[in-house]
Every structure is written in C-alpha cells, then in structure tokens.
C-alpha cells in the first residue's frame, strides 16, 4: 500500500513537471529556437533591478529543460554584472540547479532521469558512496563531465547530499570564475584577459581528470 502511494506521488510530480516543460516550450518556443548569449542577456536585463533574481531562477530551473548549459549562464552573468557579483550569482545558481537535479533524480528514479536526459545518464562508480565529497570535487573540477547529467547521476547513488553539494560548489568555483571573466571580456575574445583564464581552467581540468582516473583505478583494484 505504501509503495503504491509512493508511486502515485511520483507520477503526480512527474506529470506536473512534464506539464510545466510543455507550457514553457510552447510559450517561449520562438525565443528558445534562437538562444545565444546576447539574447539571454537582453532578456535578463529587461527585468531591471530584478535581473539578479531572474538570473538565479533561470539558472536553478535550467536542469528541468537543459536548453542551455551552465557555462553559458555564467558567461552571461559576467557580461551583465561586476565580476565578483557574477561569480556569487553563478555559485548560487549552481547550488540551486545542482540541488534540483539531485533530488529530482533521488525521488523520481532512473526512469525520470532517462526521460530528461534521453537515455544519456552517467553511471557512477559504487565507491562514490564512500568517497563522495572527494570524487565529486575532482569530477566537478574537470569540465569533461557534463554538469547536469552528473548531478542527476549523483542523485541515483547513495551519496550524501552534503558530500554532493559541497563537492559541487568547491569543484565548480574555478569554472565559475573563468566563465565570469570570459563574459566580462566577451567583446574582445582574443585578449589575454579572455584567453588566460581558459588556459588555467584547462590545466586544472586536465590535472583533476588525471587524479580521477588514478583514484578510479585504485578503488577498482581493491
């Protein structure tokens, strides 16, 4: 009986989410077909003093649609706001979007995740339950792992939410800083201020990917 009630609640939540996505796609279909940095920037700026709030809401709800990547939102933030404000807003949005994806995945299960990601969900090693914080931090430092699929995949494991979210926030901080700087210098993409952060981020990503492979190899041999 309890299992049936749980499945019923899941079905209701899923139906509401699907309805929400359909409405958004229908209402904003013309705008969504022409998404780019400048269109998103114009849309957010149109809300004036509430631009920061709109940015956070868009960033947080983004995993439900996955129409544009997290990196694009952070670049937009850097282009609209001061660098330190852009990083702060990106981190808040990162916290919100990661949390939404994690708990949707945890409570609605793999079938829901497969529908959202169209069967492209990541499969994480079982050892992530034991080394959750360390592994999540390293994986987030390397942008090789897609942001939203990783959040959804983490929710399907028994990883603690605290390990997931703290690993996510620490691991994505260098990326958020880089994207904010890119957004600030978007009009001059060949300048050293635009290129240098990307080079540093690539070095960090390469090192973290190497460490992740070493850890995975060692844990698999245990």
Long-range contacts (C-beta under 8 A, 24 or more apart in sequence): 10-107, 10-108, 10-109, 10-112, 13-107, 13-108, 14-108, 14-112, 17-64, 17-104, 20-64, 21-64, 21-65, 24-65, 25-65, 32-67, 35-67, 35-68, 37-72, 37-75, 37-76, 37-79, 37-183, 37-186, 40-68, 40-72, 40-73, 40-76, 41-76, 41-79, 41-80, 44-76, 44-80, 45-80, 51-80, 52-81, 52-85, 52-89, 55-80, 55-89, 55-93, 56-89, 56-92, 56-93, 56-96, 58-93, 59-89, 59-90, 59-92, 59-93, 59-94, 59-96, 59-97, 60-93, 60-96, 60-97, 60-100, 61-97, 61-100, 62-93, 62-97, 62-148, 63-97, 63-100, 63-101, 63-104, 63-116, 63-148, 63-151, 63-152, 64-100, 64-104, 64-116, 66-116, 66-117, 66-148, 69-147, 70-94, 70-97, 70-147, 70-148, 71-143, 71-147, 71-175, 71-179, 74-175, 74-176, 74-179, 74-180, 74-183, 75-179, 75-180, 75-182, 75-183, 75-186, 76-183, 77-179, 77-180, 77-183, 78-179, 78-180, 78-181, 78-182, 78-183, 78-184, 78-186, 79-183, 79-184, 79-186, 80-183, 83-180, 83-181, 83-184, 86-180, 86-183, 86-184, 87-173, 87-176, 87-177, 87-180, 90-176, 90-179, 90-180, 91-169, 91-172, 91-173, 91-176, 94-168, 94-169, 94-172, 94-176, 95-165, 95-168, 95-169, 97-147, 97-148, 97-151, 98-147, 98-151, 98-164, 98-165, 98-168, 99-161, 99-165, 101-148, 101-151, 101-152, 101-155, 102-151, 102-152, 102-154, 102-155, 102-161, 102-164, 102-165, 103-155, 103-161, 104-152, 104-155, 105-151, 105-152, 105-153, 105-154, 105-155, 105-156, 106-155, 106-156, 109-156, 110-156, 113-152, 113-153, 113-155, 113-156, 116-152, 117-148, 117-149, 117-152, 120-149, 121-149, 121-152, 121-153, 121-156, 122-146, 122-149, 122-150, 122-152, 122-153, 123-153, 124-153, 124-154, 124-156, 124-157, 125-216, 125-219, 125-220, 126-157, 127-219, 127-220, 128-154, 128-157, 128-159, 129-157, 129-158, 129-159, 131-215, 131-219, 132-157, 132-159, 132-160, 132-163, 132-164, 132-167, 133-162, 133-163, 133-166, 133-167, 134-167, 134-215, 135-167, 135-212, 135-215, 136-163, 136-164, 136-167, 136-168, 136-171, 137-166, 137-167, 137-170, 137-171, 138-171, 138-208, 138-211, 138-212, 138-215, 139-167, 139-171, 139-208, 139-212, 140-167, 140-168, 140-170, 140-171, 140-172, 140-175, 141-171, 141-174, 141-175, 141-204, 141-205, 141-207, 141-208, 142-204, 142-205, 142-206, 142-208, 142-209, 142-212, 143-175, 143-201, 143-205, 144-205, 144-209, 147-172, 171-208, 174-200, 174-201, 174-204, 175-201
